[in-house]
Amino acid sequence: MILLPHFTRSLLTRSLVTWLFVRAVVTVGSAALGVPPDPPFSIPPLAVVLVVGIVAVVGWVYARRRNEDQFLLCLGYGPVRLLGMLALPALLLELGIGIAARL
């Protein structure tokens, strides 16, 4: 699953920054709508799926605009691996928050 060192660092950083922004917007938005979270920083499961999906789509669009997807495809890394590199950090962070909220 590890890509080239430069692209792995770039994709993971981009994914983490996007996740942080989207997660902050969702958390603040749910608080503004008056939906108090039971444990702090927890959001409904559907919102978790949407956050991970948004992170993957934003990362895909950004990689497409920079032609990184075409370059990685020429190196033998397909779109599934690229989407995995974009969505996996957000998914693991959401899973970690979910586990921490249940404790």
BAFI-3210 file (N, C-alpha, C; in Angstrom, 3 decimals, decimal comma, padded with zeros to 6 digits):
// residues 103
n [1|2|3|4|5|6|7|8|9|10|11|12|13|14|15|16|17|18|19|20|21|22|23|24|25|26|27|28|29|30|31|32|33|34|35|36|37|38|39|40|41|42|43|44|45|46|47|48|49|50|51|52|53|54|55|56|57|58|59|60|61|62|63|64|65|66|67|68|69|70|71|72|73|74|75|76|77|78|79|80|81|82|83|84|85|86|87|88|89|90|91|92|93|94|95|96|97|98|99|100|101|102|103]
n.u [000,819|002,135|003,223|005,357|007,906|007,738|005,170|003,572|003,872|002,887|000,233|-000,831|-000,549|-002,163|-004,605|-004,991|-005,114|-007,354|-009,261|-009,221|-010,225|-012,812|-013,934|-013,946|-015,749|-018,088|-018,428|-018,719|-020,898|-022,903|-023,126|-024,034|-026,530|-027,814|-027,561|-026,569|-023,611|-023,303|-020,876|-017,997|-016,998|-018,122|-019,905|-022,800|-023,041|-023,663|-022,756|-020,053|-019,425|-019,974|-018,047|-015,628|-016,022|-016,147|-013,555|-012,112|-013,079|-012,370|-009,581|-009,121|-009,968|-008,117|-005,722|-006,216|-006,326|-003,669|-002,521|-001,452|-002,674|-002,555|000,200|000,861|-000,626|000,787|003,001|002,022|000,230|-003,013|-006,343|-007,797|-005,917|-004,947|-007,259|-007,527|-005,249|-006,004|-008,428|-008,033|-006,481|-008,354|-010,475|-009,300|-008,760|-011,367|-012,367|-010,728|-011,557|-014,197|-013,856|-012,528|-014,541|-016,406|-015,259]
n.v [-001,191|001,148|003,956|005,778|007,568|010,483|010,962|009,499|010,841|013,351|012,738|011,645|013,804|015,724|014,397|014,227|016,956|017,776|016,092|017,079|019,690|019,185|017,639|019,451|021,346|019,772|019,092|021,624|022,507|020,665|021,292|023,905|023,473|022,522|019,907|018,120|016,375|013,144|011,771|013,912|015,313|013,312|012,074|011,228|007,899|007,993|010,529|010,147|008,410|010,134|012,141|010,730|010,009|012,553|013,465|011,606|012,198|014,914|014,692|013,043|014,720|016,789|015,407|014,655|017,127|017,878|015,978|013,773|011,331|010,194|009,960|008,176|006,025|005,327|004,302|001,996|002,025|001,860|003,415|002,499|002,005|004,593|005,936|004,499|005,331|007,930|007,818|006,066|007,173|009,035|007,334|005,657|007,549|008,383|005,976|005,627|007,834|007,067|004,717|005,753|007,410|005,614|004,507]
n.w [000,000|000,331|-001,352|-003,578|-001,810|-001,806|-002,837|-001,076|001,387|000,619|-000,181|002,201|003,982|002,716|002,861|005,651|006,399|004,949|006,138|008,772|008,406|007,268|009,282|011,421|010,421|010,281|012,992|014,236|012,776|013,504|016,188|015,969|014,895|017,029|017,852|020,311|021,008|022,473|023,668|023,661|020,530|018,974|016,174|014,194|012,666|009,883|009,218|009,614|007,514|005,395|005,869|005,469|002,800|001,571|002,061|000,519|-002,071|-002,398|-002,222|-004,453|-006,560|-006,288|-006,759|-009,358|-010,663|-010,491|-012,010|-010,764|-010,470|-013,013|-013,354|-011,272|-012,163|-014,434|-013,186|-012,212|-010,128|-009,364|-009,515|-007,297|-005,303|-004,983|-004,046|-001,717|-000,301|000,146|001,573|003,716|005,983|007,045|007,638|009,589|011,590|012,233|013,160|015,380|016,947|017,350|018,866|021,103|022,056|022,951|025,165]
ca.u [000,000|003,010|003,591|006,653|008,022|007,238|003,721|002,929|003,852|002,008|-001,157|-001,254|-000,689|-003,347|-005,769|-005,157|-005,538|-008,735|-010,093|-009,309|-011,122|-014,183|-014,397|-014,239|-016,985|-019,204|-018,602|-019,263|-022,227|-023,864|-023,335|-024,838|-027,899|-028,378|-027,457|-025,455|-023,040|-023,225|-019,464|-017,459|-016,437|-018,720|-020,912|-023,532|-022,327|-023,840|-021,858|-018,697|-019,293|-019,911|-016,752|-014,602|-016,290|-015,755|-012,085|-011,643|-013,419|-011,528|-008,225|-009,121|-010,040|-006,842|-004,721|-006,540|-005,934|-002,212|-002,150|-000,766|-003,301|-002,016|001,588|000,862|-001,143|001,912|003,904|001,364|-000,659|-004,332|-007,206|-008,221|-004,831|-004,919|-008,375|-007,210|-004,294|-006,688|-009,524|-007,627|-006,176|-009,595|-011,224|-008,640|-008,971|-012,761|-012,478|-010,090|-012,449|-015,343|-013,446|-012,255|-015,809|-017,131|-014,593]
ca.v [000,000|002,311|004,477|006,442|008,384|011,847|010,957|009,001|011,953|014,380|012,271|011,516|015,150|016,320|013,708|014,615|018,351|017,803|015,477|018,000|020,781|018,677|017,195|020,658|021,916|018,915|019,208|022,955|022,564|019,919|022,066|025,074|023,011|022,142|018,466|017,941|015,025|012,467|012,011|015,025|015,077|012,187|012,420|010,017|007,043|008,476|011,674|009,601|007,928|011,318|012,804|009,937|010,147|013,900|013,505|010,847|012,915|016,121|014,240|012,557|015,886|017,498|014,589|014,708|018,445|017,920|014,818|012,763|010,032|009,659|009,589|006,954|004,962|004,905|003,528|000,748|002,215|002,156|004,349|001,930|002,254|006,033|006,246|003,920|006,213|009,160|007,583|005,262|007,956|009,585|006,213|005,242|008,587|008,301|004,757|005,924|008,724|006,258|003,825|006,590|007,939|004,526|004,148]
ca.w [000,000|000,366|-002,659|-003,576|-000,590|-001,960|-003,027|000,136|002,340|000,089|-000,133|003,591|004,539|002,102|003,400|007,053|006,467|004,481|007,173|009,900|008,030|007,112|010,608|012,193|009,880|010,689|014,441|014,517|012,165|014,311|017,416|015,611|014,674|018,310|018,064|021,250|020,977|023,776|024,001|022,862|019,198|018,257|015,182|013,795|011,705|008,512|009,054|009,498|006,136|004,531|006,068|004,777|001,369|001,133|002,064|-000,642|-003,305|-002,486|-002,540|-005,836|-007,454|-006,211|-007,456|-010,781|-011,171|-010,578|-012,840|-009,974|-010,708|-014,267|-013,115|-010,472|-013,016|-015,279|-012,337|-011,848|-008,987|-009,908|-008,785|-006,018|-004,345|-004,729|-003,160|-000,416|000,373|000,511|002,517|004,867|007,194|007,602|008,205|010,823|012,597|012,659|013,955|016,662|017,710|017,750|019,952|022,281|022,567|023,604|026,433]
c.u [000,861|003,387|005,004|006,748|007,462|005,724|002,992|002,806|002,874|000,543|-001,659|-001,449|-001,937|-004,617|-006,036|-005,637|-006,993|-009,668|-010,283|-010,290|-012,569|-014,750|-014,748|-015,538|-018,194|-019,471|-019,226|-020,674|-023,262|-024,132|-024,209|-026,298|-028,563|-028,404|-026,287|-024,910|-023,004|-021,794|-018,953|-016,850|-017,042|-019,792|-021,622|-022,771|-022,485|-022,930|-020,413|-018,450|-019,190|-018,575|-015,657|-014,788|-015,867|-014,239|-011,541|-011,907|-012,552|-010,088|-008,105|-009,125|-008,705|-005,741|-004,970|-006,109|-004,426|-001,646|-001,326|-001,358|-002,776|-000,572|001,669|000,311|-000,047|002,927|003,282|000,468|-002,002|-005,138|-007,669|-007,165|-004,743|-006,054|-008,159|-006,251|-004,959|-007,713|-009,082|-007,251|-007,433|-010,420|-010,617|-008,814|-010,402|-012,993|-011,864|-010,947|-013,658|-015,027|-013,190|-013,548|-016,594|-016,514|-015,008]
c.v [001,253|002,697|005,032|007,402|009,793|011,860|010,443|010,121|013,030|013,968|012,159|012,880|015,824|015,698|014,122|016,054|018,480|017,220|016,432|019,130|020,293|018,270|018,392|021,294|021,099|019,055|020,550|023,075|021,815|020,637|023,285|024,695|022,554|020,647|018,232|016,524|014,434|012,508|013,174|014,539|013,875|012,720|011,127|009,205|007,489|009,665|011,217|009,122|009,101|012,039|012,050|010,040|011,499|014,022|012,774|011,598|014,159|015,749|013,754|013,725|016,629|016,722|014,620|016,040|018,557|016,791|013,790|011,386|009,399|009,197|008,282|005,773|004,441|004,080|002,218|000,837|002,698|003,103|003,811|002,181|003,735|006,423|005,652|004,796|007,510|008,934|006,861|006,089|008,532|008,489|005,750|006,274|008,559|007,066|004,958|006,830|007,947|005,329|004,621|007,135|006,871|004,149|005,016]
c.w [000,000|-001,061|-002,594|-002,397|-000,720|-002,056|-001,791|001,159|001,886|000,202|001,303|004,244|004,007|002,675|004,851|007,206|006,011|005,525|008,348|009,605|007,956|008,465|011,480|011,723|010,327|012,185|014,812|013,947|012,974|015,631|017,133|015,371|015,964|018,554|019,011|021,168|022,371|024,283|023,156|021,542|018,478|017,307|014,784|012,747|010,247|008,226|008,920|008,076|005,169|004,662|005,323|003,268|000,819|001,072|000,840|-001,944|-003,477|-002,834|-003,968|-006,820|-007,457|-006,938|-008,960|-011,387|-011,344|-011,429|-012,071|-010,226|-011,987|-014,104|-012,330|-011,268|-013,943|-014,486|-011,858|-010,633|-009,504|-009,044|-007,434|-004,951|-004,002|-003,786|-001,771|000,379|000,828|001,619|003,785|006,101|007,845|008,268|009,527|011,938|013,123|013,520|015,339|017,539|018,196|018,901|021,229|022,884|023,316|024,956|027,572]
res [m|i|l|l|p|h|f|t|r|s|l|l|t|r|s|l|v|t|w|l|f|v|r|a|v|v|t|v|g|s|a|a|l|g|v|p|p|d|p|p|f|s|i|p|p|l|a|v|v|l|v|v|g|i|v|a|v|v|g|w|v|y|a|r|r|r|n|e|d|q|f|l|l|c|l|g|y|g|p|v|r|l|l|g|m|l|a|l|p|a|l|l|l|e|l|g|i|g|i|a|a|r|l]
***
